[in-house]
Amino acid sequence: MDGSMAPGLWRAGERDRVDFRAQRMRGVELSGTVKAADIVAKLKAQGKEVISFSVGEPDFPTPAHICDAAKQSLDRGETHYVSSNGIPELRQLIAQKSQRDNKIPCEAKHVIVTPAKQAIFESILASIDPGDEVVLTDPAWVSYEPIIRMAGGKPVVVAVDARDEFRMLPEDVASVLTPKTKLLIVNSPNNPTGSVLREQDVRGLCDLAQDKDLWVLSDEIYEKLVFDGQHHSLAAQPGMFERTVTVNGFSKSYAMTGWRLGWVVAPEPALNEISKVQQHSITHPTSFAQAGGIAALKGPQKSIEEMAHEFRARRDLIVEGLNKIPGWKCNKPQGAFYVFPSYDFPMNSQELSDHLLQEAGVAVTAGSAFGRAGEGHVRMSYANSRANLQKGLERIGEACAKLGQRGR
Ligand SMILES: Cc1ncc(COP(=O)(O)O)c(C=O)c1O
């Protein structure tokens, strides 16, 4: 370069400094649950003993036959690109599973194989225009709101309450709808509260969606972890398939969080748009991980039942244990592997979480990470051994007794 420039061009310093951050990233924070997990990993790496109630993944290994299938796929040299919407056999198996278990009237052509979180991202990006309103609960899983914001949408929250077992009630949803409402996000069984919608709730939400012409994103990732009652897929309700995008996956049911494998089932007009985001972003999930997915759906399903059985026993243990500690109150959730107890110590949920980590070596996630209505609560995952749950509860009891002694 000889230093001469075309007229009208500028040098660094001659115009306002260019900020990397796009407007759409304002108001988007890093994930509170990822942060909490990172802190625990760091403490453990330093040799500190931490009992973690903060993890959002089963503490069971992925069943061996699933791992073997992925290894065999690698050995066969299946390390190249596959079809963007997923390996045809896997799409077919997912469609069959959705028909059989969930009564969703779908075919393989309605399935895209993609990690569940990516499925949510793709679905929201493909459907939301700037200014569109998206209704979700408060508290809710940490990533819905940032994704809505990144897509330019406006999150509109419906507070849910322990008195109603944190269920998303149709009448509460109805009260926040406006002509700009485009999408309703439903998550049952729920993270962070463990709540499970009743059939009447599902019917009411579906009536509302049809009456007000809304699209629904139904996140059913914890489907297999329902201890009391039953799981009801929204897309199975009459007239709902045409307006529902169902997200599900392998992470929680088959203890496969690290595989990054899940799916979305959607009617064709929605699927075509979601496909575009997939094709222009991740192309497809890892080829040999999909071989593991095929083995998961084709193979024995016993591990799911065993895991659910164990989670149920742990739920009972943690709910009972927490309710015995002065200052704590915990309802009995019907699904997933989380409890969302409230407390009456004079501190916010982040301060309480910090206190428990420092004083008791117990990691929980502040309820505020899940929304304003989560304040006054913490989320505790019981994906940990019964012995650790017991020990953690004892330590929480001791650390909270100290709070009382300080006269707070
Ligand atoms: C409610 C909910 N939806 C979606 C996801 C994302 O699942 P995956 O890790 O399989 O992408 C999670 C993960 O914790 C979740 O809790």
The ligand as a Gaussian input file, in Angstrom:
#p B3LYP/6-31G(d) Opt

LIG

0 1
 C      -35.703000     -27.133000      29.106000
 C      -34.500000     -27.426000      28.289000
 N      -34.590000     -27.322000      26.963000
 C      -33.553000     -27.579000      26.176000
 C      -32.328000     -27.947000      26.699000
 C      -31.174000     -28.191000      25.761000
 O      -30.906000     -29.541000      25.649000
 P      -29.617000     -30.082000      24.882000
 O      -28.485000     -29.973000      25.845000
 O      -29.953000     -31.480000      24.554000
 O      -29.402000     -29.219000      23.686000
 C      -32.180000     -28.063000      28.072000
 C      -30.879000     -28.416000      28.665000
 O      -30.640000     -28.344000      29.827000
 C      -33.294000     -27.794000      28.902000
 O      -33.218000     -27.901000      30.235000

